[in-house]
Amino acid sequence: MIDFQAHSGFARTFKEHKLTLGITLPTEKKSGEVTKLTLEEQMTLVRSAEDLGFASLFVRDSPLLDPDFGDGGVLYDPFILLAYVVAHTKKLAIGTASAVTTLRHPLHLAKSAASLDEMSDQRFLFGIATGDRAIEFPAFKVERTKRPELFRESVQVMKKVWKEAYPKLQTERVGMTAGDIIPKPALAAIPIFGTGFSDQTVEWLAEHTDGWLFYAQELKKQREIIQLWRDHTPTFKPFIQPLVVDLLENPLAAPTPVPVIVGFKSGRQFLIDYLYALQDIGVNHVVLNLRSNTRPIEDILQEVGEYVLPRFPSFEHVEIQQS
């Protein structure tokens, strides 16, 4: 069992019975479209997030643009974008939510993740998934029905090559009889977070991953999922979820649902109350997807950082405040 409290990204972000906040880069505004924020505009948001004290920054992985999927996905490759983020930050945990294991070779994934972890001084949180855009599987000549075994294969291959020197591997996609993957992670492991069920049982996820990244849903259902996770994880493994929020100027504005996805428009007071409710049911980290129909995203980020974040600070930030 790896003690990930020695991993700076994990320790900054997760603590039992507590909730912290991260953000995802706002690269979309309208359904089916990708907003082409310049790289510098995105880095301005990233630097602001770190300065304000957010625990993490997550980016998504959508290899192909599918205009019929319902959202446009992301503009940049997640590993390249996060490498650029690493060069412009010092403390912010960085993560994928989530890398598509079925469409990426496990040896490439292992090397990319280990590279990011070393370059960031162990700040990388590795969310992984099976993929959900139907058009991508024929494009990559991958049988969609093989998603469950390809996901398991990726986890098993990555863990082995991170830990062992010159490992021997024979799997569906790997025939490794010589050579090695470098660099090796400093802890001989990187925290892995499965997304949803990823076509696995909760028992398998609890044994082979280091936390659960689950979809946002109604509080009662989320409480039941969290309890299921806790029943299978005798030692602490964090529970993470995204949350789409359109923050209105009136801090007392009542919530209204965001269509299609689980999220809401509201003033900041409802957001604070809702985050406390998530903490009470056992959520350890919320990755905010901040979007707006009317306000500059920079203003929303600043408001969350000034009024909401101090109630749910990163743990490094807590230590600084108490010293």
C-alpha positions as CSV (number, residue, x, y, z in Angstrom):
1,M,0.0,0.0,0.0
2,I,1.5,3.3,-1.1
3,D,1.3,6.2,1.3
4,F,0.4,9.0,-1.1
5,Q,0.6,11.6,1.7
6,A,4.2,11.7,0.4
7,H,2.9,12.8,-3.0
8,S,2.5,16.6,-3.0
9,G,-0.5,16.7,-5.3
10,F,-2.4,14.0,-3.3
11,A,-1.5,15.6,0.0
12,R,-2.5,19.1,-1.1
13,T,-5.9,17.9,-2.4
14,F,-7.2,15.1,-0.1
15,K,-7.9,14.5,3.5
16,E,-10.5,12.2,5.1
17,H,-13.8,14.0,6.1
18,K,-12.7,17.2,4.3
19,L,-13.6,18.8,1.0
20,T,-11.3,20.8,-1.2
21,L,-11.9,22.6,-4.5
22,G,-10.3,22.4,-7.9
23,I,-11.2,23.8,-11.3
24,T,-11.3,22.5,-14.9
25,L,-10.2,24.8,-17.7
26,P,-13.3,26.5,-19.2
27,T,-12.7,25.5,-22.8
28,E,-16.4,25.3,-23.9
29,K,-19.3,27.7,-23.9
30,K,-22.0,26.3,-26.2
31,S,-23.1,22.8,-26.8
32,G,-21.1,21.1,-29.5
33,E,-18.6,23.9,-29.8
34,V,-15.1,24.4,-28.5
35,T,-14.1,27.8,-27.3
36,K,-10.7,28.7,-28.6
37,L,-9.3,30.5,-25.6
38,T,-5.7,31.5,-26.4
39,L,-3.1,29.6,-24.5
40,E,-2.1,32.8,-22.6
41,E,-5.8,33.3,-21.6
42,Q,-5.9,29.8,-20.2
43,M,-2.6,30.3,-18.4
44,T,-3.9,33.5,-16.8
45,L,-6.8,31.5,-15.4
46,V,-4.4,28.8,-14.2
47,R,-2.1,31.3,-12.4
48,S,-5.1,33.0,-10.8
49,A,-6.3,29.6,-9.6
50,E,-3.0,28.9,-8.0
51,D,-2.7,32.3,-6.4
52,L,-6.2,32.1,-5.0
53,G,-5.3,28.7,-3.4
54,F,-7.3,26.2,-5.3
55,A,-6.1,22.6,-4.7
56,S,-6.1,21.3,-8.3
57,L,-6.5,22.0,-12.0
58,F,-8.0,19.2,-14.1
59,V,-8.2,18.9,-17.9
60,R,-10.3,16.5,-20.0
61,D,-9.3,14.1,-22.8
62,S,-11.4,14.0,-25.9
63,P,-9.3,12.7,-28.8
64,L,-11.8,13.6,-31.5
65,L,-14.2,16.5,-31.9
66,D,-17.8,15.0,-32.2
67,P,-20.2,17.8,-32.9
68,D,-23.2,15.5,-32.2
69,F,-22.0,14.4,-28.7
70,G,-23.4,17.3,-26.8
71,D,-20.3,19.1,-25.9
72,G,-17.2,20.0,-27.9
73,G,-14.7,18.6,-25.5
74,V,-11.3,20.2,-25.2
75,L,-9.0,22.0,-27.6
76,Y,-5.5,20.7,-26.5
77,D,-4.1,17.3,-25.8
78,P,-4.2,16.9,-22.0
79,F,-0.7,15.7,-21.5
80,I,0.8,18.5,-23.6
81,L,-1.4,21.1,-21.9
82,L,-0.5,19.9,-18.4
83,A,3.2,20.0,-19.2
84,Y,2.7,23.6,-20.1
85,V,0.8,24.2,-16.9
86,V,3.6,22.6,-14.9
87,A,6.0,25.2,-16.3
88,H,3.8,28.0,-15.2
89,T,2.9,26.8,-11.7
90,K,4.6,25.6,-8.5
91,K,2.0,24.2,-6.1
92,L,-1.2,23.4,-8.0
93,A,-2.1,19.7,-8.3
94,I,-2.7,18.8,-11.9
95,G,-4.9,16.1,-13.2
96,T,-6.6,14.3,-16.1
97,A,-10.4,13.8,-15.9
98,S,-9.9,11.5,-17.6
99,A,-7.3,10.0,-19.9
100,V,-8.9,7.5,-22.3
101,T,-7.1,4.2,-21.6
102,T,-8.8,2.3,-24.5
103,L,-7.5,4.6,-27.2
104,R,-3.9,5.2,-25.8
105,H,-1.3,2.5,-25.6
106,P,-0.5,1.7,-21.9
107,L,3.2,2.1,-22.3
108,H,2.7,5.6,-23.8
109,L,0.3,6.4,-20.9
110,A,2.8,5.1,-18.4
111,K,5.6,7.2,-19.8
112,S,3.5,10.4,-20.1
113,A,2.2,10.1,-16.6
114,A,5.6,9.4,-15.1
115,S,7.1,12.3,-17.0
116,L,4.4,14.7,-15.8
117,D,4.8,13.5,-12.2
118,E,8.5,14.0,-12.2
119,M,8.4,17.4,-14.0
120,S,5.8,18.7,-11.5
121,D,7.5,17.4,-8.4
122,Q,4.8,14.8,-7.8
123,R,1.8,16.9,-8.4
124,F,0.0,14.7,-11.0
125,L,-3.4,13.1,-10.2
126,F,-4.1,10.5,-12.9
127,G,-7.8,10.2,-13.7
128,I,-8.5,7.4,-16.3
129,A,-11.5,6.3,-18.2
130,T,-12.8,3.9,-20.8
131,G,-14.1,6.5,-23.3
132,D,-17.7,7.4,-24.2
133,R,-17.6,9.0,-27.6
134,A,-18.8,6.3,-30.0
135,I,-17.2,7.8,-33.1
136,E,-13.7,7.4,-31.6
137,F,-13.5,3.7,-31.4
138,P,-13.8,2.9,-35.2
139,A,-11.5,5.8,-35.9
140,F,-8.8,4.3,-33.7
141,K,-9.8,0.7,-34.8
142,V,-10.6,-0.3,-31.3
143,E,-13.5,-2.6,-30.5
144,R,-15.7,-0.8,-28.1
145,T,-16.8,-4.1,-26.5
146,K,-13.2,-4.6,-25.3
147,R,-13.3,-1.5,-23.1
148,P,-13.4,-3.4,-19.7
149,E,-10.4,-5.6,-20.4
150,L,-8.4,-2.7,-22.0
151,F,-9.0,-0.6,-19.0
152,R,-7.8,-3.3,-16.6
153,E,-4.8,-4.0,-18.8
154,S,-3.7,-0.3,-18.7
155,V,-3.8,-0.2,-14.9
156,Q,-1.9,-3.4,-14.5
157,V,0.7,-2.5,-17.1
158,M,1.3,1.0,-15.8
159,K,1.7,-0.1,-12.2
160,K,4.2,-2.8,-13.2
161,V,6.4,-0.6,-15.3
162,W,6.4,2.2,-12.7
163,K,7.6,-0.2,-10.0
164,E,9.9,-2.6,-11.8
165,A,13.1,-2.2,-13.7
166,Y,13.1,-4.0,-17.1
167,P,9.8,-5.8,-16.6
168,K,8.6,-8.6,-18.8
169,L,5.0,-8.2,-20.0
170,Q,2.7,-10.1,-22.3
171,T,-0.8,-8.6,-22.6
172,E,-3.4,-7.7,-25.3
173,R,-1.4,-4.7,-26.4
174,V,2.0,-5.2,-24.8
175,G,4.8,-7.7,-25.7
176,M,7.6,-6.4,-23.6
177,T,10.7,-8.7,-23.4
178,A,13.4,-6.1,-23.3
179,G,13.9,-2.4,-22.5
180,D,12.3,-0.3,-19.8
181,I,10.0,2.7,-19.2
182,I,11.7,5.7,-17.7
183,P,11.5,7.9,-15.7
184,K,10.2,5.9,-12.7
185,P,7.9,7.8,-10.4
186,A,9.5,8.9,-7.1
187,L,7.1,6.7,-5.2
188,A,7.2,3.9,-7.7
189,A,3.5,4.7,-8.2
190,I,1.2,7.6,-9.2
191,P,-2.3,8.0,-7.7
192,I,-4.8,6.6,-10.2
193,F,-8.5,7.5,-10.1
194,G,-11.0,5.5,-12.1
195,T,-13.9,7.4,-13.6
196,G,-17.4,6.1,-12.9
197,F,-17.5,2.3,-12.9
198,S,-15.3,2.2,-16.0
199,D,-17.0,-1.2,-16.8
200,Q,-15.6,-2.7,-13.6
201,T,-17.0,-3.8,-10.3
202,V,-16.6,-1.6,-7.3
203,E,-14.5,-4.3,-5.7
204,W,-12.0,-4.2,-8.5
205,L,-11.8,-0.4,-8.5
206,A,-11.3,-0.4,-4.7
207,E,-8.5,-2.8,-4.9
208,H,-6.6,-1.5,-8.0
209,T,-7.2,2.3,-7.9
210,D,-6.3,5.0,-5.4
211,G,-9.6,7.0,-5.4
212,W,-12.9,7.3,-7.3
213,L,-13.8,10.1,-9.7
214,F,-17.6,9.8,-10.0
215,Y,-20.1,11.8,-12.0
216,A,-22.2,14.5,-10.3
217,Q,-25.7,13.4,-9.4
218,E,-28.5,14.1,-6.9
219,L,-27.3,14.1,-3.3
220,K,-29.2,11.0,-2.1
221,K,-27.8,8.9,-5.0
222,Q,-24.3,10.3,-4.5
223,R,-24.5,9.4,-0.8
224,E,-25.3,5.8,-1.7
225,I,-22.4,5.6,-4.1
226,I,-20.0,7.0,-1.6
227,Q,-21.2,4.6,1.0
228,L,-20.6,1.7,-1.4
229,W,-17.1,3.0,-2.0
230,R,-16.4,3.3,1.7
231,D,-17.7,-0.2,2.3
232,H,-14.9,-1.5,0.0
233,T,-12.1,0.8,1.1
234,P,-11.0,0.1,4.7
235,T,-8.2,2.6,4.3
236,F,-8.9,6.1,3.1
237,K,-9.3,6.5,-0.7
238,P,-10.8,9.8,-1.8
239,F,-14.0,10.4,-3.6
240,I,-14.0,13.2,-6.3
241,Q,-16.8,14.7,-8.4
242,P,-17.2,17.5,-11.0
243,L,-19.7,20.3,-10.6
244,V,-20.9,22.7,-13.3
245,V,-21.7,26.1,-11.8
246,D,-22.9,29.3,-13.5
247,L,-22.4,31.8,-10.7
248,L,-24.8,34.8,-10.8
249,E,-23.9,38.3,-9.6
250,N,-26.6,38.3,-6.9
251,P,-24.9,36.3,-4.1
252,L,-28.4,35.3,-2.7
253,A,-29.8,34.2,-6.0
254,A,-31.8,30.9,-5.8
255,P,-30.6,27.9,-7.9
256,T,-32.0,26.9,-11.2
257,P,-30.8,23.7,-13.0
258,V,-28.3,23.8,-15.8
259,P,-30.0,21.8,-18.7
260,V,-28.7,18.3,-19.6
261,I,-25.9,18.2,-17.0
262,V,-26.0,18.0,-13.2
263,G,-25.2,21.5,-12.2
264,F,-26.9,24.8,-11.5
265,K,-27.0,28.6,-11.8
266,S,-27.0,30.3,-8.5
267,G,-25.6,33.0,-6.2
268,R,-22.5,32.1,-4.2
269,Q,-24.4,31.4,-0.9
270,F,-26.3,28.4,-2.4
271,L,-23.0,27.2,-3.8
272,I,-21.4,27.3,-0.4
273,D,-24.3,25.5,1.2
274,Y,-24.3,22.9,-1.5
275,L,-20.5,22.2,-1.1
276,Y,-21.0,21.8,2.7
277,A,-23.8,19.2,1.9
278,L,-21.3,17.4,-0.4
279,Q,-18.7,17.4,2.3
280,D,-21.3,16.0,4.8
281,I,-22.0,13.0,2.5
282,G,-18.3,12.2,2.1
283,V,-17.1,14.0,-1.1
284,N,-13.4,14.9,-0.7
285,H,-12.8,17.0,-3.7
286,V,-15.0,19.0,-6.1
287,V,-13.7,20.0,-9.5
288,L,-15.6,23.1,-10.5
289,N,-16.5,23.7,-14.1
290,L,-17.1,27.4,-14.0
291,R,-19.1,28.8,-16.9
292,S,-21.2,31.9,-17.5
293,N,-23.7,33.2,-20.0
294,T,-23.2,36.8,-18.9
295,R,-20.1,37.4,-16.7
296,P,-16.4,37.3,-17.5
297,I,-15.0,33.9,-16.3
298,E,-12.2,35.9,-14.6
299,D,-14.7,37.6,-12.3
300,I,-16.4,34.4,-11.4
301,L,-13.1,32.7,-10.5
302,Q,-12.1,35.7,-8.4
303,E,-15.5,35.6,-6.5
304,V,-15.2,31.9,-5.8
305,G,-11.6,32.4,-4.7
306,E,-12.5,35.3,-2.3
307,Y,-15.8,34.1,-0.8
308,V,-16.1,30.3,-1.3
309,L,-12.6,28.9,-1.3
310,P,-11.6,30.0,2.2
311,R,-14.2,27.6,3.6
312,F,-12.7,24.7,1.6
313,P,-9.0,25.5,1.4
314,S,-6.2,23.2,0.2
315,F,-4.3,21.5,3.0
316,E,-1.0,23.3,2.2
317,H,-3.0,26.5,2.4
318,V,-4.3,25.5,5.8
319,E,-0.8,24.9,7.1
320,I,0.4,28.3,5.9
321,Q,-2.5,30.0,7.6
322,Q,-1.9,28.3,10.9
323,S,1.9,28.9,11.0
